[in-house]
Amino acid sequence: MTLLDSILDANRKFIHPGAFPPLPKNPKKQFAIFTCMDTRLVDFLEPAMGIRRGDAKVIKNAGNTIIDPLGGVIRSMVAAIFMLGVEEIFVIGHRDCGMSSVDADHLKQRMIERGIDPHTIEGLVPDLSQWLGAFACPEENVERVVKIIRFNPLIPKDVAVHGLIFCPDDGHLDVVDRGY
């Protein structure tokens, strides 16, 4: 059985008509989380914050980084604020983030081994580490991202932007920047 087939089989078993009441699009608690795509955070970060399905908008990418100050992350935040009533943003990095230990040369070699033309890599992303948003320290990355969001001309000044670090081992949160 392929992975797709196993997922579709699990989905058929999951669906129970009427078991999941519809939720509004707007987050109940009027905040958004911008965090990392790390699998260790799935079904762990939200309960650690005391939130459930429908409470918050969650935006994820590798390393919770912002490379383009007008790109997809900011676009999602603008939509969340102006279309869905978000009033606060939580930037949540985590300990032991893979983006804090990126080996760009090794990654480039793996890309080439999988058939990506090295000239294409050089032409599109000459600085692979910068393009990926690699960083050395998760706390410093959170501080940097909070500032990018807080001072973005498309984000209203009355939206509080907080920075936190999450521990994927025990679930505790440390405050890096209180946005109030």
KOLTOR-369638 format. One record per atom (N, C-alpha, C, O): atom name; x, y, z. Coordinates in Angstrom, 3 decimals. Layout:
<pts>
PT site       c1       c2       c3
PT   CA        X        Y        Z
...
</pts>
This chain:
<pts>
PT site       c1       c2       c3
PT    N    0.853   -1.184    0.000
PT   CA    0.000    0.000    0.000
PT    C    0.890    1.236    0.000
PT    O    1.839    1.317    0.779
PT    N    0.591    2.195   -0.866
PT   CA    1.365    3.432   -0.923
PT    C    1.017    4.313    0.278
PT    O    0.010    4.099    0.953
PT    N    1.862    5.295    0.527
PT   CA    1.590    6.251    1.607
PT    C    0.269    6.959    1.356
PT    O   -0.523    7.132    2.283
PT    N    0.016    7.374    0.117
PT   CA   -1.237    8.046   -0.208
PT    C   -2.427    7.144    0.095
PT    O   -3.412    7.593    0.682
PT    N   -2.345    5.882   -0.299
PT   CA   -3.448    4.953   -0.039
PT    C   -3.676    4.758    1.457
PT    O   -4.821    4.675    1.902
PT    N   -2.594    4.683    2.239
PT   CA   -2.767    4.509    3.686
PT    C   -3.391    5.750    4.326
PT    O   -4.173    5.638    5.270
PT    N   -3.044    6.931    3.811
PT   CA   -3.644    8.162    4.325
PT    C   -5.125    8.224    3.970
PT    O   -5.949    8.588    4.809
PT    N   -5.467    7.873    2.739
PT   CA   -6.874    7.875    2.339
PT    C   -7.672    6.840    3.125
PT    O   -8.829    7.083    3.467
PT    N   -7.071    5.696    3.414
PT   CA   -7.735    4.670    4.225
PT    C   -7.978    5.196    5.645
PT    O   -9.064    5.024    6.197
PT    N   -6.969    5.829    6.225
PT   CA   -7.124    6.409    7.562
PT    C   -8.203    7.487    7.550
PT    O   -8.961    7.610    8.512
PT    N   -8.280    8.265    6.482
PT   CA   -9.277    9.314    6.389
PT    C  -10.689    8.737    6.351
PT    O  -11.597    9.269    6.990
PT    N  -10.874    7.663    5.612
PT   CA  -12.198    7.020    5.559
PT    C  -12.631    6.555    6.947
PT    O  -13.806    6.652    7.301
PT    N  -11.681    6.052    7.728
PT   CA  -11.993    5.577    9.083
PT    C  -12.229    6.740   10.052
PT    O  -12.949    6.597   11.040
PT    N  -11.618    7.887    9.758
PT   CA  -11.700    9.061   10.622
PT    C  -13.046    9.774   10.521
PT    O  -13.581   10.260   11.518
PT    N  -13.577    9.828    9.324
PT   CA  -14.783   10.616    9.072
PT    C  -15.999    9.979    9.725
PT    O  -16.297    8.802    9.520
PT    N  -16.686   10.781   10.509
PT   CA  -17.942   10.377   11.137
PT    C  -18.915   11.527   10.961
PT    O  -18.765   12.560   11.613
PT    N  -19.902   11.379   10.103
PT   CA  -20.840   12.490    9.857
PT    C  -21.433   13.033   11.160
PT    O  -21.936   12.283   11.996
PT    N  -21.359   14.337   11.304
PT   CA  -21.924   15.002   12.473
PT    C  -21.022   15.020   13.691
PT    O  -21.351   15.665   14.686
PT    N  -19.888   14.327   13.639
PT   CA  -19.002   14.252   14.807
PT    C  -18.199   15.532   15.013
PT    O  -17.749   15.817   16.123
PT    N  -18.022   16.293   13.950
PT   CA  -17.204   17.498   14.034
PT    C  -18.066   18.709   13.705
PT    O  -18.318   18.998   12.535
PT    N  -18.515   19.413   14.733
PT   CA  -19.349   20.581   14.453
PT    C  -18.543   21.629   13.686
PT    O  -17.345   21.788   13.920
PT    N  -19.197   22.340   12.775
PT   CA  -18.472   23.364   12.019
PT    C  -17.970   24.472   12.939
PT    O  -18.621   24.849   13.914
PT    N  -16.802   24.973   12.597
PT   CA  -16.199   26.072   13.353
PT    C  -16.149   27.306   12.460
PT    O  -16.066   27.186   11.238
PT    N  -16.200   28.494   13.067
PT   CA  -16.046   29.706   12.262
PT    C  -14.609   29.825   11.756
PT    O  -13.693   29.245   12.340
PT    N  -14.413   30.573   10.676
PT   CA  -13.076   30.794   10.132
PT    C  -12.235   31.657   11.064
PT    O  -11.019   31.485   11.158
PT    N  -12.891   32.583   11.749
PT   CA  -12.165   33.487   12.645
PT    C  -11.705   32.723   13.887
PT    O  -12.464   31.935   14.451
PT    N  -10.462   32.958   14.310
PT   CA   -9.984   32.272   15.510
PT    C  -10.735   32.754   16.754
PT    O  -10.938   33.953   16.944
PT    N  -11.137   31.817   17.581
PT   CA  -11.887   32.152   18.799
PT    C  -11.106   33.087   19.713
PT    O  -11.686   33.986   20.322
PT    N   -9.802   32.884   19.812
PT   CA   -8.990   33.675   20.733
PT    C   -8.283   34.843   20.055
PT    O   -7.465   35.507   20.693
PT    N   -8.567   35.110   18.801
PT   CA   -8.100   36.276   18.057
PT    C   -6.582   36.459   18.067
PT    O   -6.080   37.576   18.195
PT    N   -5.853   35.332   17.929
PT   CA   -4.413   35.465   17.768
PT    C   -3.900   34.473   16.747
PT    O   -4.558   33.489   16.411
PT    N   -2.692   34.765   16.260
PT   CA   -2.029   33.905   15.299
PT    C   -0.706   33.448   15.888
PT    O   -0.069   34.157   16.667
PT    N   -0.316   32.258   15.501
PT   CA    0.977   31.696   15.880
PT    C    1.792   31.549   14.611
PT    O    1.309   31.010   13.614
PT    N    3.026   32.028   14.645
PT   CA    3.958   31.771   13.558
PT    C    5.066   30.914   14.136
PT    O    5.820   31.360   15.001
PT    N    5.163   29.689   13.660
PT   CA    6.109   28.751   14.235
PT    C    6.772   27.907   13.161
PT    O    6.544   28.100   11.966
PT    N    7.579   26.988   13.598
PT   CA    8.348   26.112   12.721
PT    C    7.513   24.910   12.278
PT    O    6.535   24.540   12.927
PT    N    7.914   24.320   11.175
PT   CA    7.215   23.152   10.647
PT    C    7.688   21.848   11.284
PT    O    7.257   20.773   10.868
PT    N    8.560   21.921   12.275
PT   CA    9.118   20.733   12.920
PT    C    8.005   19.783   13.373
PT    O    7.046   20.201   14.021
PT    N    8.145   18.516   13.028
PT   CA    7.114   17.521   13.356
PT    C    6.956   17.313   14.858
PT    O    5.908   16.843   15.302
PT    N    7.962   17.646   15.641
PT   CA    7.857   17.469   17.098
PT    C    6.862   18.434   17.734
PT    O    6.453   18.243   18.880
PT    N    6.473   19.467   16.995
PT   CA    5.523   20.437   17.531
PT    C    4.066   20.047   17.278
PT    O    3.165   20.564   17.939
PT    N    3.829   19.142   16.331
PT   CA    2.473   18.738   15.970
PT    C    1.786   18.064   17.161
PT    O    2.354   17.168   17.786
PT    N    0.581   18.493   17.466
PT   CA   -0.192   17.973   18.601
PT    C    0.533   18.135   19.933
PT    O    0.244   17.412   20.886
PT    N    1.478   19.081   20.009
PT   CA    2.223   19.300   21.246
PT    C    2.253   20.781   21.609
PT    O    2.012   21.145   22.760
PT    N    2.549   21.644   20.622
PT   CA    2.628   23.078   20.896
PT    C    1.276   23.637   21.319
PT    O    1.186   24.342   22.324
PT    N    0.227   23.332   20.567
PT   CA   -1.091   23.888   20.878
PT    C   -1.579   23.477   22.265
PT    O   -2.004   24.345   23.028
PT    N   -1.539   22.188   22.628
PT   CA   -1.958   21.826   23.987
PT    C   -1.073   22.470   25.067
PT    O   -1.551   22.806   26.151
PT    N    0.205   22.636   24.761
PT   CA    1.107   23.270   25.727
PT    C    0.728   24.735   25.957
PT    O    1.052   25.312   26.995
PT    N    0.036   25.332   24.973
PT   CA   -0.412   26.718   25.087
PT    C   -1.856   26.814   25.569
PT    O   -2.386   27.912   25.738
PT    N   -2.482   25.679   25.788
PT   CA   -3.876   25.691   26.244
PT    C   -4.867   26.045   25.159
PT    O   -5.944   26.564   25.450
PT    N   -4.520   25.772   23.905
PT   CA   -5.444   26.089   22.817
PT    C   -5.863   24.816   22.088
PT    O   -5.191   23.786   22.136
PT    N   -7.004   24.934   21.412
PT   CA   -7.580   23.799   20.696
PT    C   -7.937   24.199   19.276
PT    O   -7.754   25.346   18.867
PT    N   -8.441   23.246   18.547
PT   CA   -8.882   23.465   17.167
PT    C   -9.843   24.659   17.127
PT    O  -10.820   24.703   17.875
PT    N   -9.558   25.618   16.255
PT   CA  -10.415   26.785   16.106
PT    C  -10.033   27.978   16.956
PT    O  -10.600   29.057   16.789
PT    N   -9.080   27.809   17.867
PT   CA   -8.710   28.919   18.751
PT    C   -7.777   29.941   18.110
PT    O   -7.892   31.133   18.392
PT    N   -6.855   29.499   17.251
PT   CA   -5.820   30.389   16.719
PT    C   -5.509   30.039   15.277
PT    O   -5.719   28.908   14.839
PT    N   -5.007   31.017   14.549
PT   CA   -4.471   30.777   13.212
PT    C   -3.022   30.342   13.386
PT    O   -2.286   30.941   14.170
PT    N   -2.608   29.314   12.670
PT   CA   -1.243   28.815   12.788
PT    C   -0.576   28.879   11.412
PT    O   -1.064   28.317   10.432
PT    N    0.548   29.580   11.379
PT   CA    1.345   29.750   10.165
PT    C    2.687   29.070   10.435
PT    O    3.313   29.310   11.467
PT    N    3.123   28.223    9.503
PT   CA    4.373   27.492    9.723
PT    C    5.285   27.581    8.504
PT    O    4.832   27.651    7.362
PT    N    6.581   27.575    8.786
PT   CA    7.584   27.345    7.756
PT    C    8.854   26.849    8.432
PT    O    8.932   26.800    9.659
PT    N    9.845   26.482    7.635
PT   CA   11.099   25.969    8.179
PT    C   11.769   27.043    9.030
PT    O   12.136   28.103    8.524
PT    N   11.925   26.768   10.309
PT   CA   12.643   27.662   11.203
PT    C   11.910   28.917   11.621
PT    O   12.522   29.823   12.186
PT    N   10.620   28.997   11.361
PT   CA    9.845   30.209   11.626
PT    C   10.645   31.464   11.260
PT    O   10.816   32.381   12.063
PT    N   11.123   31.461   10.018
PT   CA   11.929   32.580    9.539
PT    C   11.151   33.411    8.519
PT    O   10.226   32.922    7.870
PT    N   11.543   34.660    8.398
PT   CA   11.003   35.530    7.358
PT    C   12.180   35.985    6.506
PT    O   13.085   36.672    6.981
PT    N   12.150   35.590    5.250
PT   CA   13.194   35.975    4.306
PT    C   12.746   37.194    3.518
PT    O   13.523   38.122    3.291
PT    N   11.485   37.184    3.102
PT   CA   10.915   38.268    2.307
PT    C    9.922   39.036    3.180
PT    O    8.878   38.489    3.537
PT    N   10.220   40.290    3.533
PT   CA    9.329   41.041    4.424
PT    C    7.959   41.359    3.832
PT    O    7.103   41.910    4.524
PT    N    7.737   41.020    2.560
PT   CA    6.417   41.176    1.953
PT    C    5.913   39.840    1.403
PT    O    4.954   39.807    0.632
PT    N    6.556   38.744    1.797
PT   CA    6.239   37.432    1.267
PT    C    5.062   36.748    1.954
PT    O    4.235   37.391    2.601
PT    N    5.011   35.445    1.799
PT   CA    3.873   34.645    2.224
PT    C    3.526   34.717    3.695
PT    O    2.348   34.685    4.052
PT    N    4.521   34.813    4.555
PT   CA    4.232   34.875    5.996
PT    C    3.505   36.171    6.329
PT    O    2.480   36.160    7.010
PT    N    4.037   37.274    5.850
PT   CA    3.391   38.576    6.117
PT    C    2.019   38.616    5.448
PT    O    1.064   39.131    6.030
PT    N    1.912   38.083    4.241
PT   CA    0.619   38.032    3.552
PT    C   -0.402   37.270    4.393
PT    O   -1.549   37.701    4.509
PT    N   -0.001   36.153    4.977
PT   CA   -0.907   35.379    5.829
PT    C   -1.296   36.166    7.084
PT    O   -2.443   36.110    7.527
PT    N   -0.342   36.894    7.647
PT   CA   -0.645   37.697    8.837
PT    C   -1.588   38.845    8.509
PT    O   -2.502   39.140    9.279
PT    N   -1.371   39.488    7.380
PT   CA   -2.268   40.577    6.962
PT    C   -3.681   40.030    6.789
PT    O   -4.645   40.649    7.240
PT    N   -3.811   38.875    6.140
PT   CA   -5.138   38.262    5.975
PT    C   -5.739   37.929    7.333
PT    O   -6.926   38.166    7.558
PT    N   -4.940   37.387    8.234
PT   CA   -5.444   37.013    9.554
PT    C   -5.909   38.240   10.348
PT    O   -6.926   38.187   11.039
PT    N   -5.170   39.326   10.247
PT   CA   -5.514   40.545   10.990
PT    C   -6.752   41.217   10.409
PT    O   -7.716   41.487   11.124
PT    N   -6.716   41.483    9.107
PT   CA   -7.763   42.308    8.505
PT    C   -8.998   41.535    8.069
PT    O  -10.070   42.121    7.920
PT    N   -8.866   40.232    7.864
PT   CA  -10.019   39.440    7.422
PT    C  -10.592   38.552    8.521
PT    O  -11.755   38.155    8.464
PT    N   -9.757   38.241    9.534
PT   CA  -10.188   37.257   10.524
PT    C  -10.120   37.743   11.964
PT    O  -10.392   36.972   12.884
PT    N   -9.768   38.986   12.175
PT   CA   -9.835   39.571   13.509
PT    C   -8.685   39.267   14.443
PT    O   -8.829   39.422   15.656
PT    N   -7.541   38.838   13.915
PT   CA   -6.384   38.557   14.776
PT    C   -5.888   39.863   15.390
PT    O   -5.743   40.870   14.697
PT    N   -5.631   39.835   16.693
PT   CA   -5.179   41.022   17.417
PT    C   -3.780   40.885   18.007
PT    O   -3.167   41.881   18.390
PT    N   -3.268   39.647   18.081
PT   CA   -1.927   39.413   18.605
PT    C   -1.258   38.331   17.776
PT    O   -1.920   37.456   17.218
PT    N    0.090   38.406   17.704
PT   CA    0.872   37.415   16.975
PT    C    1.935   36.858   17.913
PT    O    2.638   37.603   18.597
PT    N    2.036   35.540   17.930
PT   CA    3.044   34.845   18.720
PT    C    4.048   34.203   17.771
PT    O    3.701   33.284   17.029
PT    N    5.289   34.679   17.787
PT   CA    6.373   34.064   17.026
PT    C    7.012   33.053   17.966
PT    O    7.555   33.415   19.010
PT    N    6.941   31.778   17.584
PT   CA    7.418   30.730   18.495
PT    C    8.474   29.872   17.803
PT    O    8.170   29.053   16.936
PT    N    9.718   30.085   18.213
PT   CA   10.811   29.225   17.773
PT    C   10.923   28.066   18.747
PT    O   10.150   27.961   19.699
PT    N   11.882   27.206   18.502
PT   CA   12.042   26.085   19.429
PT    C   13.500   25.673   19.553
PT    O   14.317   25.918   18.666
PT    N   13.796   25.054   20.654
PT   CA   15.140   24.550   20.897
PT    C   15.446   23.437   19.897
PT    O   14.535   22.763   19.417
PT    N   16.705   23.250   19.588
PT   CA   17.156   22.167   18.723
PT    C   16.523   22.250   17.331
PT    O   16.168   21.226   16.748
PT    N   16.383   23.458   16.805
PT   CA   15.790   23.640   15.479
PT    C   16.802   23.248   14.399
PT    O   17.971   23.627   14.462
PT    N   16.342   22.497   13.425
PT   CA   17.210   22.072   12.335
PT    C   17.768   23.219   11.523
PT    O   18.834   23.089   10.922
PT    N   17.071   24.335   11.494
PT   CA   17.557   25.488   10.727
PT    C   18.738   26.170   11.409
PT    O   19.389   27.029   10.814
PT    N   19.016   25.791   12.658
PT   CA   20.167   26.367   13.361
PT    C   21.437   25.555   13.110
PT    O   22.506   25.895   13.618
PT    N   21.318   24.495   12.335
PT   CA   22.505   23.677   12.041
PT    C   22.559   23.285   10.567
PT    O   22.955   22.169   10.231
PT    N   22.163   24.196    9.699
PT   CA   22.148   23.923    8.265
PT    C   23.572   23.855    7.734
PT    O   24.385   24.745    7.984
PT    N   23.861   22.794    7.005
PT   CA   25.125   22.654    6.283
PT    C   24.775   22.852    4.810
PT    O   24.359   21.911    4.134
PT    N   24.944   24.066    4.322
PT   CA   24.511   24.415    2.968
PT    C   25.235   23.592    1.909
PT    O   24.629   23.214    0.906
PT    N   26.512   23.311    2.111
PT   CA   27.250   22.517    1.128
PT    C   26.697   21.093    1.051
PT    O   26.520   20.543   -0.036
PT    N   26.432   20.513    2.202
PT   CA   25.863   19.160    2.234
PT    C   24.474   19.145    1.592
PT    O   24.141   18.229    0.840
PT    N   23.672   20.159    1.893
PT   CA   22.338   20.247    1.317
PT    C   22.422   20.391   -0.203
PT    O   21.676   19.740   -0.935
PT    N   23.319   21.233   -0.666
PT   CA   23.483   21.410   -2.113
PT    C   23.877   20.082   -2.764
PT    O   23.368   19.735   -3.830
PT    N   24.769   19.352   -2.131
PT   CA   25.191   18.060   -2.676
PT    C   24.013   17.088   -2.737
PT    O   23.871   16.348   -3.711
PT    N   23.182   17.087   -1.720
PT   CA   22.004   16.209   -1.720
PT    C   21.023   16.606   -2.824
PT    O   20.408   15.746   -3.454
PT    N   20.883   17.899   -3.051
PT   CA   20.010   18.372   -4.125
PT    C   20.530   17.891   -5.489
PT    O   19.759   17.434   -6.333
PT    N   21.827   18.001   -5.684
PT   CA   22.448   17.573   -6.940
PT    C   22.266   16.061   -7.122
PT    O   21.950   15.597   -8.218
PT    N   22.466   15.302   -6.048
PT   CA   22.279   13.845   -6.108
PT    C   20.851   13.462   -6.471
PT    O   20.621   12.394   -7.039
PT    N   19.898   14.319   -6.151
PT   CA   18.491   14.035   -6.475
PT    C   18.087   14.621   -7.821
PT    O   16.907   14.598   -8.172
PT    N   19.040   15.142   -8.574
PT   CA   18.765   15.563   -9.934
PT    C   18.608   17.047  -10.167
PT    O   18.274   17.457  -11.279
PT    N   18.837   17.872   -9.152
PT   CA   18.750   19.320   -9.343
PT    C   20.076   19.790   -9.961
PT    O   21.150   19.500   -9.435
PT    N   19.989   20.505  -11.061
PT   CA   21.165   20.982  -11.768
PT    C   21.913   21.993  -10.896
PT    O   21.307   22.944  -10.402
PT    N   23.222   21.802  -10.701
PT   CA   23.988   22.745   -9.867
PT    C   23.957   24.181  -10.401
PT    O   24.019   25.136   -9.625
PT    N   23.862   24.330  -11.727
PT   CA   23.783   25.680  -12.299
PT    C   22.445   26.339  -11.941
PT    O   22.364   27.552  -11.747
PT    N   21.425   25.529  -11.860
PT   CA   20.111   26.046  -11.447
PT    C   20.174   26.534  -10.006
PT    O   19.660   27.605   -9.683
PT    N   20.805   25.746   -9.146
PT   CA   20.941   26.148   -7.739
PT    C   21.704   27.461   -7.648
PT    O   21.257   28.403   -6.993
PT    N   22.853   27.521   -8.307
PT   CA   23.677   28.742   -8.273
PT    C   22.936   29.939   -8.864
PT    O   23.047   31.055   -8.356
PT    N   22.186   29.707   -9.927
PT   CA   21.474   30.806  -10.583
PT    C   20.300   31.330   -9.785
PT    O   20.048   32.535   -9.757
PT    N   19.576   30.421   -9.130
PT   CA   18.377   30.832   -8.386
PT    C   18.676   31.216   -6.940
PT    O   18.102   32.170   -6.415
PT    N   19.571   30.472   -6.304
PT   CA   19.860   30.719   -4.882
PT    C   21.370   30.617   -4.632
PT    O   21.849   29.637   -4.060
PT    N   22.107   31.637   -5.065
PT   CA   23.570   31.579   -4.907
PT    C   24.012   31.444   -3.450
PT    O   25.057   30.854   -3.174
PT    N   23.234   31.980   -2.524
PT   CA   23.531   31.808   -1.097
PT    C   22.436   30.937   -0.499
PT    O   21.449   31.439    0.040
PT    N   22.622   29.632   -0.600
PT   CA   21.608   28.670   -0.175
PT    C   21.267   28.812    1.306
PT    O   20.101   28.711    1.686
PT    N   22.262   29.043    2.130
PT   CA   22.039   29.197    3.566
PT    C   21.152   30.398    3.875
PT    O   20.227   30.299    4.680
PT    N   21.430   31.520    3.243
PT   CA   20.615   32.720    3.457
PT    C   19.205   32.506    2.932
PT    O   18.237   32.878    3.596
PT    N   19.072   31.907    1.739
PT   CA   17.759   31.662    1.138
PT    C   16.910   30.750    2.020
PT    O   15.698   30.937    2.127
PT    N   17.542   29.772    2.645
PT   CA   16.810   28.872    3.538
PT    C   16.400   29.564    4.840
PT    O   15.460   29.133    5.507
PT    N   17.100   30.624    5.193
PT   CA   16.816   31.298    6.457
PT    C   17.545   30.668    7.622
PT    O   17.076   30.715    8.759
PT    N   18.695   30.076    7.337
PT   CA   19.472   29.436    8.398
PT    C   19.915   30.474    9.432
PT    O   20.126   31.644    9.113
PT    N   20.047   30.019   10.665
PT   CA   20.478   30.886   11.751
PT    C   21.263   30.059   12.760
PT    O   21.198   28.830   12.744
PT    N   21.998   30.727   13.631
PT   CA   22.803   30.025   14.621
PT    C   22.070   29.835   15.942
PT    O   22.275   28.838   16.634
PT    N   21.218   30.789   16.291
PT   CA   20.599   30.792   17.611
PT    C   19.084   30.993   17.482
PT    O   18.649   32.022   16.965
PT    N   18.272   30.029   17.943
PT   CA   16.818   30.181   17.841
PT    C   16.273   31.437   18.525
PT    O   15.347   32.067   18.013
PT    N   16.834   31.799   19.665
PT   CA   16.356   33.001   20.362
PT    C   16.611   34.250   19.537
PT    O   15.742   35.116   19.431
PT    N   17.807   34.348   18.946
PT   CA   18.125   35.508   18.108
PT    C   17.238   35.536   16.870
PT    O   16.836   36.612   16.425
PT    N   16.928   34.375   16.308
PT   CA   16.036   34.328   15.161
PT    C   14.645   34.839   15.540
PT    O   14.039   35.603   14.788
PT    N   14.140   34.421   16.698
PT   CA   12.826   34.886   17.151
PT    C   12.840   36.399   17.330
PT    O   11.910   37.082   16.901
PT    N   13.885   36.927   17.957
PT   CA   13.994   38.380   18.142
PT    C   13.977   39.102   16.792
PT    O   13.299   40.118   16.637
PT    N   14.716   38.581   15.828
PT   CA   14.796   39.190   14.493
PT    C   13.433   39.165   13.807
PT    O   13.006   40.169   13.236
PT    N   12.752   38.025   13.860
PT   CA   11.455   37.882   13.198
PT    C   10.403   38.771   13.863
PT    O    9.578   39.372   13.174
PT    N   10.425   38.856   15.175
PT   CA    9.491   39.738   15.882
PT    C    9.660   41.174   15.379
PT    O    8.668   41.856   15.122
PT    N   10.888   41.632   15.237
PT   CA   11.136   43.001   14.762
PT    C   10.657   43.186   13.322
PT    O   10.081   44.220   12.986
PT    N   10.895   42.188   12.478
PT   CA   10.438   42.290   11.085
PT    C    8.922   42.465   11.045
PT    O    8.406   43.292   10.294
PT    N    8.217   41.685   11.854
PT   CA    6.753   41.774   11.874
PT    C    6.302   43.077   12.518
PT    O    5.460   43.785   11.967
PT    N    6.849   43.392   13.666
PT   CA    6.431   44.572   14.436
PT    C    6.604   45.861   13.644
PT    O    5.776   46.765   13.750
PT    N    7.668   45.957   12.853
PT   CA    7.946   47.189   12.130
PT    C    7.557   47.115   10.657
PT    O    7.905   47.997    9.873
PT    N    6.839   46.067   10.287
PT   CA    6.381   45.948    8.912
PT    C    5.289   46.980    8.668
PT    O    4.366   47.094    9.474
PT    N    5.371   47.733    7.576
PT   CA    4.382   48.790    7.332
PT    C    2.961   48.267    7.078
PT    O    2.011   49.050    7.101
PT    N    2.801   46.977    6.840
PT   CA    1.472   46.411    6.608
PT    C    0.831   45.846    7.871
PT    O   -0.329   45.436    7.848
PT    N    1.582   45.823    8.977
PT   CA    1.072   45.310   10.251
PT    C    0.732   46.502   11.143
PT    O    1.593   47.340   11.414
PT    N   -0.520   46.582   11.601
PT   CA   -0.898   47.723   12.450
PT    C   -0.088   47.764   13.752
PT    O    0.264   46.727   14.314
PT    N    0.192   48.967   14.209
PT   CA    0.990   49.147   15.425
PT    C    0.278   48.642   16.678
PT    O    0.929   48.373   17.687
PT    N   -1.065   48.507   16.630
PT   CA   -1.788   48.031   17.810
PT    C   -1.845   46.499   17.915
PT    O   -2.471   45.968   18.832
PT    N   -1.199   45.788   16.987
PT   CA   -1.114   44.334   17.064
PT    C    0.129   43.976   17.871
PT    O    1.252   44.275   17.465
PT    N   -0.081   43.336   19.012
PT   CA    1.043   42.919   19.851
PT    C    1.742   41.741   19.183
PT    O    1.097   40.788   18.744
PT    N    3.079   41.820   19.113
PT   CA    3.875   40.736   18.530
PT    C    4.814   40.228   19.617
PT    O    5.691   40.951   20.089
PT    N    4.613   38.972   20.004
PT   CA    5.384   38.350   21.082
PT    C    6.385   37.357   20.504
PT    O    6.163   36.811   19.424
PT    N    7.472   37.124   21.208
PT   CA    8.456   36.122   20.815
PT    C    8.659   35.124   21.933
PT    O    8.878   35.502   23.083
PT    N    8.586   33.842   21.593
PT   CA    8.758   32.782   22.585
PT    C    9.628   31.660   22.022
PT    O    9.770   31.510   20.809
PT    N   10.200   30.885   22.921
PT   CA   10.941   29.677   22.554
PT    C   10.257   28.501   23.239
PT    O    9.955   28.536   24.432
PT    N   10.021   27.458   22.444
PT   CA    9.332   26.248   22.901
PT    C   10.348   25.112   23.026
PT    O   11.266   25.000   22.214
PT    N   10.178   24.286   24.032
PT   CA   11.036   23.119   24.189
PT    C   10.291   21.904   23.649
PT    O    9.261   21.525   24.207
PT    N   10.791   21.275   22.563
PT   CA   10.096   20.124   21.993
PT    C   10.237   18.853   22.819
PT    O    9.664   17.822   22.470
PT    N   10.998   18.917   23.917
PT   CA   11.154   17.742   24.777
PT    C   10.132   17.718   25.907
PT    O    9.515   16.688   26.180
PT    N    9.956   18.884   26.572
PT   CA    9.037   18.880   27.725
PT    C    7.868   19.856   27.584
PT    O    6.971   19.862   28.426
PT    N    7.864   20.681   26.534
PT   CA    6.724   21.541   26.261
PT    C    6.721   22.902   26.928
PT    O    5.736   23.630   26.808
PT    N    7.792   23.280   27.633
PT   CA    7.732   24.590   28.296
PT    C    8.066   25.723   27.321
PT    O    8.789   25.542   26.341
PT    N    7.514   26.885   27.628
PT   CA    7.709   28.099   26.838
PT    C    8.528   29.115   27.630
PT    O    8.305   29.311   28.825
PT    N    9.469   29.753   26.957
PT   CA   10.221   30.860   27.538
PT    C    9.933   32.105   26.712
PT    O    9.901   32.050   25.483
PT    N    9.723   33.228   27.393
PT   CA    9.450   34.486   26.702
PT    C   10.775   35.123   26.277
PT    O   11.690   35.278   27.085
PT    N   10.859   35.486   25.009
PT   CA   12.008   36.188   24.460
PT    C   11.671   37.676   24.335
PT    O   12.524   38.535   24.559
PT    N   10.418   37.966   23.975
PT   CA    9.996   39.352   23.774
PT    C    8.502   39.466   24.082
PT    O    7.669   38.857   23.410
PT    N    8.180   40.247   25.101
PT   CA    6.768   40.525   25.419
PT    C    6.315   41.683   24.545
PT    O    6.889   42.771   24.599
PT    N    5.304   41.453   23.753
PT   CA    4.898   42.434   22.758
PT    C    3.987   43.533   23.251
PT    O    3.509   44.334   22.448
PT    N    3.733   43.599   24.536
PT   CA    2.828   44.642   25.049
PT    C    3.576   45.922   25.334
PT    O    2.976   46.904   25.771
</pts>
